[in-house]
Amino acid sequence: MTTPDSKETLNFVYNPSYPGRLEAVFHHAASEDMLLTQLLAVLGDLLQCDCCFFYLRHPQRHQSKITHYWSKSSQYPTLIDERWHLKDKRLANSDLFSAALSMEHSAFINNIDAESANLRATDPFIRNEQALVQGHIFNKDQLWGILRACVFQRPRSWMQFDRSMIIHSVQKLVPHVINYIEAEAP
């Protein structure tokens, strides 16, 4: 039996505990781009976070980029990349990116300063975050992307429902992320 934490892509059936608003995004988005854009806004609202973004990568071409970004306020500067990066050196020393490449489970950090003294120094995408979630998007033992949700003003405990929502969203995103990357990456 495959568990939510396994590295395989899962086939899905209706999940009554998965929020209907998220399910609607998967069923009604007009394109992969719209799905990724809309999903961030719904997740941001449901998780009550300050920003969410997708860092997507083509594992064979070694190209990557922050493709989609949502924030609840314009006070948080966007992180969108204008172009695809070849072998993104910004993440060479990132502990979180190394965990993603090693196919470790998604990360749920309640208090960045209390849990990891090294994290701020090694991750280029951490600015003033106090808590974050990093969902790893895998297919066939390859990292295709990262979904990150951040809270800036205070630490935040990620409840079981938050964790379940991220794990299920990341699994449901696999084919959409791959389609988007294969269509958009040069």
VENGIHU-V438978 format. One record per run of one state. SS is the DSSP state (~ for helix, > for strand, _ for the rest). FROM is the first residue (numbers start at 1). TO is the last residue. If there is no record, write none. Layout:
BEGIN
ss=SS from=FROM to=TO
ss=SS from=FROM to=TO
END
This chain:
BEGIN
ss=_ from=1 to=19
ss=~ from=20 to=28
ss=_ from=29 to=31
ss=~ from=32 to=47
ss=_ from=48 to=50
ss=> from=51 to=58
ss=_ from=59 to=62
ss=> from=63 to=71
ss=_ from=72 to=84
ss=> from=85 to=86
ss=_ from=87 to=88
ss=~ from=89 to=91
ss=_ from=92 to=94
ss=~ from=95 to=101
ss=_ from=102 to=106
ss=> from=107 to=109
ss=_ from=110 to=111
ss=~ from=112 to=115
ss=_ from=116 to=118
ss=~ from=119 to=122
ss=_ from=123 to=130
ss=> from=131 to=139
ss=_ from=140 to=141
ss=> from=142 to=151
ss=_ from=152 to=159
ss=~ from=160 to=184
ss=_ from=185 to=186
END
